[in-house]
Amino acid sequence: MPLEVVFYRTESGNEPVRAWLKELSKQDKKAIGGDIKTVPYGWPLGMPVVRKMGPGLWEIRCRLDKRIARVLFAVKGKQMVLLHGFIKKSQKTPQADLQLAKERKANLEK
């Protein structure tokens, strides 16, 4: 049974990953969506598609045309919760992006 993919929802009802995806080009959305769809059916997956970022936190590694994107997620029960998405501009994952995903994950566990 595959995991159900859900968007993290803030207390005010916003879905940050969905909003981020809507801002991207059709081509980028298709590439990222394809990578996201791969994960629930093969979970648990490893490199090169998924990398562990900390306790209970993983990233989906997406290759776009001339750039790369990351979608950070957590698994809660039978759900894969998409916490944060961003276009990566440096080799290392920015600490602010990682911290934001960790905070959203902590909110899930409340």
CYANA upper distance limits for C-alpha pairs under 8 A (distance plus 0.5 A):
  1 MET  CA     41 TYR  CA      8.24
  2 PRO  CA     40 PRO  CA      5.58
  2 PRO  CA     41 TYR  CA      5.38
  2 PRO  CA     42 GLY  CA      8.19
  2 PRO  CA     43 TRP  CA      8.12
  2 PRO  CA     78 LYS  CA      8.33
  3 LEU  CA     40 PRO  CA      5.15
  3 LEU  CA     41 TYR  CA      7.45
  3 LEU  CA     43 TRP  CA      8.20
  3 LEU  CA     78 LYS  CA      5.59
  3 LEU  CA     79 GLN  CA      5.71
  3 LEU  CA     80 MET  CA      6.52
  4 GLU  CA     40 PRO  CA      7.40
  4 GLU  CA     78 LYS  CA      6.76
  4 GLU  CA     79 GLN  CA      5.16
  4 GLU  CA     80 MET  CA      6.40
  5 VAL  CA     40 PRO  CA      7.75
  5 VAL  CA     79 GLN  CA      6.37
  5 VAL  CA     80 MET  CA      5.32
  5 VAL  CA     81 VAL  CA      6.64
  5 VAL  CA     82 LEU  CA      7.85
  6 VAL  CA     79 GLN  CA      7.19
  6 VAL  CA     80 MET  CA      6.63
  6 VAL  CA     81 VAL  CA      5.49
  6 VAL  CA     82 LEU  CA      6.76
  7 PHE  CA     15 GLU  CA      6.58
  7 PHE  CA     16 PRO  CA      8.38
  7 PHE  CA     17 VAL  CA      7.09
  7 PHE  CA     18 ARG  CA      7.33
  7 PHE  CA     81 VAL  CA      6.06
  7 PHE  CA     82 LEU  CA      5.42
  7 PHE  CA     83 LEU  CA      7.35
  8 TYR  CA     15 GLU  CA      6.31
  8 TYR  CA     16 PRO  CA      7.70
  8 TYR  CA     17 VAL  CA      7.86
  8 TYR  CA     81 VAL  CA      6.25
  8 TYR  CA     82 LEU  CA      6.09
  8 TYR  CA     83 LEU  CA      5.75
  8 TYR  CA    104 ARG  CA      8.14
  9 ARG  CA     13 GLY  CA      6.04
  9 ARG  CA     14 ASN  CA      5.97
  9 ARG  CA     15 GLU  CA      5.20
  9 ARG  CA     16 PRO  CA      7.80
 10 THR  CA     14 ASN  CA      5.75
 10 THR  CA     15 GLU  CA      6.97
 10 THR  CA     16 PRO  CA      8.39
 15 GLU  CA     19 ALA  CA      6.77
 16 PRO  CA     20 TRP  CA      6.61
 16 PRO  CA     83 LEU  CA      8.18
 16 PRO  CA     84 HIS  CA      7.32
 16 PRO  CA     85 GLY  CA      8.49
 17 VAL  CA     21 LEU  CA      6.63
 17 VAL  CA     82 LEU  CA      7.15
 17 VAL  CA     83 LEU  CA      7.15
 17 VAL  CA     84 HIS  CA      6.00
 17 VAL  CA     85 GLY  CA      6.06
 18 ARG  CA     22 LYS  CA      6.79
 19 ALA  CA     23 GLU  CA      7.20
 20 TRP  CA     24 LEU  CA      7.49
 20 TRP  CA     85 GLY  CA      7.29
 20 TRP  CA     86 PHE  CA      8.19
 21 LEU  CA     29 LYS  CA      6.73
 21 LEU  CA     85 GLY  CA      8.42
 22 LYS  CA     29 LYS  CA      8.26
 24 LEU  CA     28 ASP  CA      6.58
 24 LEU  CA     29 LYS  CA      6.64
 25 SER  CA     29 LYS  CA      6.68
 26 LYS  CA     30 LYS  CA      6.69
 27 GLN  CA     31 ALA  CA      6.88
 28 ASP  CA     32 ILE  CA      6.62
 28 ASP  CA     64 LEU  CA      6.73
 28 ASP  CA     65 ASP  CA      8.39
 29 LYS  CA     33 GLY  CA      6.27
 30 LYS  CA     34 GLY  CA      6.55
 31 ALA  CA     35 ASP  CA      6.93
 31 ALA  CA     62 CYS  CA      7.67
 31 ALA  CA     63 ARG  CA      8.06
 31 ALA  CA     64 LEU  CA      7.30
 32 ILE  CA     36 ILE  CA      6.64
 32 ILE  CA     62 CYS  CA      6.40
 32 ILE  CA     64 LEU  CA      8.50
 32 ILE  CA     69 ALA  CA      8.20
 33 GLY  CA     37 LYS  CA      6.58
 34 GLY  CA     38 THR  CA      6.88
 35 ASP  CA     39 VAL  CA      7.44
 35 ASP  CA     49 VAL  CA      7.90
 35 ASP  CA     60 ILE  CA      7.59
 35 ASP  CA     61 ARG  CA      8.24
 35 ASP  CA     62 CYS  CA      7.02
 36 ILE  CA     40 PRO  CA      8.23
 36 ILE  CA     60 ILE  CA      7.46
 37 LYS  CA     41 TYR  CA      7.96
 38 THR  CA     42 GLY  CA      7.05
 39 VAL  CA     43 TRP  CA      6.06
 39 VAL  CA     44 PRO  CA      8.01
 39 VAL  CA     45 LEU  CA      7.16
 39 VAL  CA     50 VAL  CA      8.36
 40 PRO  CA     80 MET  CA      7.74
 45 LEU  CA     49 VAL  CA      7.63
 45 LEU  CA     50 VAL  CA      6.48
 46 GLY  CA     50 VAL  CA      5.36
 46 GLY  CA     51 ARG  CA      6.42
 46 GLY  CA     52 LYS  CA      8.50
 47 MET  CA     51 ARG  CA      6.27
 48 PRO  CA     61 ARG  CA      7.60
 49 VAL  CA     60 ILE  CA      6.28
 49 VAL  CA     61 ARG  CA      5.77
 49 VAL  CA     62 CYS  CA      7.92
 50 VAL  CA     58 TRP  CA      7.12
 50 VAL  CA     59 GLU  CA      6.06
 50 VAL  CA     60 ILE  CA      5.23
 50 VAL  CA     61 ARG  CA      6.49
 51 ARG  CA     58 TRP  CA      6.08
 51 ARG  CA     59 GLU  CA      5.87
 51 ARG  CA     60 ILE  CA      7.31
 51 ARG  CA     61 ARG  CA      8.00
 52 LYS  CA     56 GLY  CA      8.38
 52 LYS  CA     57 LEU  CA      6.64
 52 LYS  CA     58 TRP  CA      4.86
 52 LYS  CA     59 GLU  CA      6.95
 53 MET  CA     57 LEU  CA      5.87
 53 MET  CA     58 TRP  CA      5.55
 53 MET  CA     59 GLU  CA      7.12
 54 GLY  CA     58 TRP  CA      7.53
 56 GLY  CA     74 ALA  CA      6.33
 56 GLY  CA     75 VAL  CA      7.50
 57 LEU  CA     72 LEU  CA      7.48
 57 LEU  CA     73 PHE  CA      6.41
 57 LEU  CA     74 ALA  CA      5.54
 57 LEU  CA     75 VAL  CA      8.36
 57 LEU  CA    102 LYS  CA      8.04
 57 LEU  CA    105 LYS  CA      8.37
 58 TRP  CA     72 LEU  CA      6.14
 58 TRP  CA     73 PHE  CA      5.92
 58 TRP  CA     74 ALA  CA      6.82
 59 GLU  CA     70 ARG  CA      6.65
 59 GLU  CA     71 VAL  CA      5.92
 59 GLU  CA     72 LEU  CA      4.77
 59 GLU  CA     73 PHE  CA      6.61
 60 ILE  CA     70 ARG  CA      6.10
 60 ILE  CA     71 VAL  CA      5.61
 60 ILE  CA     72 LEU  CA      6.85
 60 ILE  CA     73 PHE  CA      8.25
 61 ARG  CA     68 ILE  CA      8.02
 61 ARG  CA     69 ALA  CA      6.97
 61 ARG  CA     70 ARG  CA      5.68
 61 ARG  CA     71 VAL  CA      7.55
 62 CYS  CA     68 ILE  CA      6.23
 62 CYS  CA     69 ALA  CA      5.55
 62 CYS  CA     70 ARG  CA      6.45
 62 CYS  CA     71 VAL  CA      8.48
 63 ARG  CA     67 ARG  CA      7.04
 63 ARG  CA     68 ILE  CA      5.20
 63 ARG  CA     69 ALA  CA      6.95
 64 LEU  CA     68 ILE  CA      5.77
 64 LEU  CA     69 ALA  CA      7.45
 67 ARG  CA     87 ILE  CA      7.90
 67 ARG  CA     88 LYS  CA      7.82
 67 ARG  CA     89 LYS  CA      8.30
 68 ILE  CA     87 ILE  CA      6.45
 68 ILE  CA     88 LYS  CA      6.11
 68 ILE  CA     89 LYS  CA      8.31
 69 ALA  CA     85 GLY  CA      7.80
 69 ALA  CA     86 PHE  CA      6.19
 69 ALA  CA     87 ILE  CA      4.76
 69 ALA  CA     88 LYS  CA      5.92
 70 ARG  CA     85 GLY  CA      6.14
 70 ARG  CA     86 PHE  CA      6.06
 70 ARG  CA     87 ILE  CA      6.86
 70 ARG  CA     88 LYS  CA      7.23
 71 VAL  CA     82 LEU  CA      7.36
 71 VAL  CA     83 LEU  CA      7.87
 71 VAL  CA     84 HIS  CA      6.18
 71 VAL  CA     85 GLY  CA      4.74
 71 VAL  CA     86 PHE  CA      7.14
 72 LEU  CA     82 LEU  CA      6.69
 72 LEU  CA     83 LEU  CA      6.06
 72 LEU  CA     84 HIS  CA      5.65
 72 LEU  CA     85 GLY  CA      6.72
 72 LEU  CA    101 ALA  CA      7.07
 73 PHE  CA     80 MET  CA      7.13
 73 PHE  CA     81 VAL  CA      5.91
 73 PHE  CA     82 LEU  CA      4.98
 73 PHE  CA     83 LEU  CA      5.55
 73 PHE  CA     84 HIS  CA      7.53
 73 PHE  CA    101 ALA  CA      8.14
 74 ALA  CA     80 MET  CA      6.39
 74 ALA  CA     81 VAL  CA      5.83
 74 ALA  CA     82 LEU  CA      7.34
 74 ALA  CA     83 LEU  CA      7.67
 74 ALA  CA    105 LYS  CA      7.26
 75 VAL  CA     79 GLN  CA      6.14
 75 VAL  CA     80 MET  CA      5.04
 75 VAL  CA     81 VAL  CA      6.54
 76 LYS  CA     80 MET  CA      6.92
 76 LYS  CA     81 VAL  CA      7.59
 83 LEU  CA    101 ALA  CA      6.10
 83 LEU  CA    104 ARG  CA      6.82
 83 LEU  CA    105 LYS  CA      7.55
 84 HIS  CA     97 ASP  CA      8.02
 84 HIS  CA    100 LEU  CA      7.96
 84 HIS  CA    101 ALA  CA      6.21
 86 PHE  CA     97 ASP  CA      8.33
 88 LYS  CA     93 THR  CA      7.56
 90 SER  CA     94 PRO  CA      8.26
 93 THR  CA     97 ASP  CA      7.71
 93 THR  CA     98 LEU  CA      7.50
 94 PRO  CA     98 LEU  CA      6.98
 95 GLN  CA     99 GLN  CA      6.46
 96 ALA  CA    100 LEU  CA      6.62
 97 ASP  CA    101 ALA  CA      6.88
 98 LEU  CA    102 LYS  CA      6.76
 99 GLN  CA    103 GLU  CA      6.68
100 LEU  CA    104 ARG  CA      6.77
101 ALA  CA    105 LYS  CA      6.58
102 LYS  CA    106 ALA  CA      6.66
103 GLU  CA    107 ASN  CA      6.81
104 ARG  CA    108 LEU  CA      6.92
105 LYS  CA    109 GLU  CA      7.12
106 ALA  CA    110 LYS  CA      7.21
